[in-house]
Amino acid sequence: MRTVAHRGTAMHNACMGVLVQVRDVDRAVRDRLKLKAARRGQSLNTYLRELMERDSRVPLREEIVSRILDRGDLVTSTAPSSAEVLETARAERLERVDRPTEP
């Protein structure tokens, strides 16, 4: 039978985050991050956790593209592609070069 204290520990552990450890961080980088944290009145741990949480909320490029494509209301362009524009320009240039000069 579990005790009340054991249930409290299990509840506490369920609310805790996971441990993330970063190795081989340059000393200058660590010092700079500590300075930024201190200027915000935070510990380095709190500052780094907030940075990671903020970054994790930024959607991945694939997610953005997927959302755009899922909207279904995209207007398709009738403009020529860049390859078509280049091909036309090259053809026009060749016509000018190959055209005999008039006296």
N, C-alpha and C positions, 0 to 999 in steps of 0.2 A: 504494500500500500504506500502510495506517495504521501509525503508530508506536505504541509502547507508551505514550508520553506522551500521544498524542492519545486513545487509548482511555481512559486515566485521566481526562482532561478530560471526555470524553463521559460517563463513569460518574459523575463528580462533578456535572455538570450535570443528569443524570437524577435525582439525589437531592435537588437543590436545589428549594426552593419557588418560587412565582411572586412577582413584585414587586407589592405593593399600595401605591398612593400615595393619600393623602387630602389634598385641598386645602381651603383656606379654613376651617381649624379655628381657633376663637377662641383667642387666646393664653392666656386664663385656663383654658380646658379643657386645653390642652397642658400648662400648668404643673401643673395638678392631677394629670393622669395621670403626669407625670414624678415628682411627689412620691410618688404611690402606688407606682410602680415602685421608686423608691429605698428606700422603707420595706420593700419585700420583697427588697431586695438585687438587683434586676434592672435591666437596661437598659430604656428605654422600648420599644424594639423587641421585646424578649422578652416584656415585660408585655402589649403590644398583641397579639402573636401568640397568647399563651395565652388572652387574652380572645376573640379571633376563633375559635380552635379550640374553646373551651368553648361559645360561642354556636352554632357550626355543628353541634354534637352535639345541640342541643335540637330535637326534631322539630317540623315545621310543623304548624299546626292541621289542615290537610287530611290529613296523615299520621296524626295521632292519631284523627281521625274514621274514616278508612279502616280502621285497625286495629280499632277498636271494632266497626264494622259487619261486618268480616270474621270476627269471633269467632263470630257466629251464635247466641250463647246469650243474647241480650238478652231481658229480660223486657219484654213490652209492657204499658204501663200501661192499666188500665181506668178510671182516674180521669178525670173530665171535664176538658176543656181550659179554660184561663182564659177564653176567649171564651164557652164554654158556661156557666160559673159566672156571668159578668157578665150574660149574657142571662137566666138564671133569676132572678138578684137583681133585675134591672130589671123583669121581668114581675111578680114578687111585689110590688114597690113600687107598680107601676101598679094592681095589684088592690086594694091597700090604699087608694090615693088615689081610685080610681073607685068603691069600695064605699060605698054610702050609709051615713051614720052612723045608728045606732039611738038612739031617744030614751031 
